[in-house]
């Protein structure tokens, strides 16, 4: 991924409704949801949703497919994986050490530990 494409992808996600759409569709990967289902679940007007979906498709974050009279949208995990690779490709390069991978469980455990320390220090 090049810098310009990374900026396009990040810009597409830097809006509350588009981020909500993307996160909802991640939950429903790989099949995705019909546009009408997205609108209903997020409480977004169809015209507004159409604009946001267009922006996400343009950024390469979503794909669309027609099934009968419905248009289904699904996340393009390839784009997000390439973005993550771009953002972390030089991780720890200045230190010469290997970066420790952080899993979701590690992050959650760390946050819980931090909250416990804050509570116990009061």
C-alpha positions in Angstrom: 0.0 0.0 0.0 1.2 3.5 -0.8 0.9 6.5 1.4 -1.8 8.1 -0.8 -4.0 5.0 -0.6 -3.5 4.7 3.2 -4.7 8.3 3.5 -7.8 7.5 1.4 -8.6 4.5 3.6 -8.0 6.3 6.9 -10.0 9.3 5.7 -12.9 7.1 4.8 -13.0 5.7 8.3 -12.5 9.1 10.0 -16.3 9.7 10.0 -18.7 8.4 12.7 -21.3 6.8 10.4 -18.7 5.2 8.0 -16.8 3.8 11.0 -20.1 2.4 12.4 -20.9 0.8 9.0 -17.5 -0.7 8.7 -17.5 -2.2 12.2 -21.0 -3.6 11.7 -19.9 -5.3 8.5 -16.8 -6.7 10.1 -19.2 -8.5 12.5 -21.0 -9.9 9.5 -18.0 -10.9 7.5 -17.5 -12.5 5.1 -21.1 -12.4 3.8 -22.0 -8.8 4.6 -25.4 -7.3 4.8 -28.0 -5.8 2.5 -28.0 -2.0 2.4 -31.5 -1.9 3.9 -30.3 -4.1 6.8 -27.4 -1.7 7.5 -29.7 1.3 7.4 -32.1 -0.4 9.8 -29.5 -1.5 12.3 -27.7 1.8 12.4 -30.7 4.1 12.1 -29.3 5.9 9.1 -31.5 7.3 6.3 -31.1 5.5 3.0 -29.8 8.5 1.1 -27.2 9.2 3.8 -26.2 5.6 3.9 -25.8 5.4 0.2 -23.3 8.3 0.3 -21.3 6.7 3.1 -21.3 3.3 1.3 -20.0 4.9 -1.8 -17.1 6.4 0.1 -16.2 3.1 1.7 -16.3 1.3 -1.6 -14.2 4.0 -3.3 -11.6 3.6 -0.5 -11.5 -0.2 -1.2 -12.8 -1.0 2.3 -16.1 -2.6 1.1 -17.2 -4.7 -1.9 -20.8 -4.8 -3.2 -22.8 -7.4 -5.0 -26.3 -7.5 -6.3 -28.6 -10.4 -5.3 -32.0 -10.0 -6.8 -33.2 -6.5 -6.0 -30.8 -6.1 -3.0 -27.3 -4.8 -2.9 -25.1 -6.5 -0.3 -22.0 -4.9 1.1 -19.1 -6.8 2.7 -15.7 -5.7 4.1 -12.6 -6.2 2.1 -10.3 -7.7 4.7 -7.4 -7.5 2.2 -7.5 -3.7 2.2 -7.5 -3.5 6.0 -4.7 -6.1 6.2 -2.6 -4.1 3.7 -3.3 -0.9 5.7 -2.2 -2.6 9.0 0.9 -3.9 7.2 1.7 -0.4 5.9 1.2 1.2 9.3 3.4 -1.3 11.1 6.0 -2.2 8.4 8.8 -0.4 10.2 7.7 -1.3 13.7 10.7 -1.1 16.1 13.1 -0.5 13.3 14.9 2.2 15.2 15.6 0.0 18.2 16.8 -3.0 16.2 14.6 -5.3 18.4 11.7 -7.4 17.3 8.3 -6.0 18.1 6.1 -7.9 20.5 2.8 -8.7 18.9 -0.2 -7.6 20.9 -3.3 -9.7 20.8 -6.8 -8.5 21.7 -6.6 -10.6 24.9 -3.3 -9.0 25.8 -4.7 -5.5 25.3 -7.9 -6.3 27.3 -5.8 -7.8 30.1 -3.5 -4.8 30.2 -6.5 -2.4 30.3 -8.1 -4.4 33.2 -4.8 -4.4 35.1 -4.4 -0.6 34.6 -8.0 0.0 35.9 -7.3 -2.2 38.9 -4.2 -0.2 39.7 -6.0 3.1 39.4 -8.8 1.9 41.7 -6.4 0.5 44.3 -4.3 3.7 44.4 -7.3 5.9 45.4 
